[in-house]
Amino acid sequence: MSLSYRARVAALLEDSPLTSEAVITDVRHLLSHGEEALAFDTMCSWIYEDALPITRQYHASLVAMADEMDTPHSVQRLDELLID
């Protein structure tokens, strides 16, 4: 995966509703080792597991990234967390 993916996943992480420092550290660790798809999936999984509310705009960014990375499973069910 390209550096562009790394930077974009890092930006999504910064904008994410995640608050757990352990999860944020894990995602950053994966990114630093070139595991962009796994980092993205981990971030999305924790957003869902912790039932963290997300905006439509943020959701659209996640879906676009998932489409580009060919990981549509990463964002399944995140629409359940949308806030207006």
Secondary structure as GFF3:
##gff-version 3
##sequence-region A 1 84
A	DSSP	alpha_helix	3	15	.	.	.	ID=ss1
A	DSSP	alpha_helix	21	32	.	.	.	ID=ss2
A	DSSP	alpha_helix	36	49	.	.	.	ID=ss3
A	DSSP	beta_strand	54	55	.	.	.	ID=ss4
A	DSSP	alpha_helix	56	69	.	.	.	ID=ss5
A	DSSP	three_ten_helix	72	75	.	.	.	ID=ss6
A	DSSP	three_ten_helix	78	81	.	.	.	ID=ss7
A	DSSP	beta_strand	82	83	.	.	.	ID=ss8
###
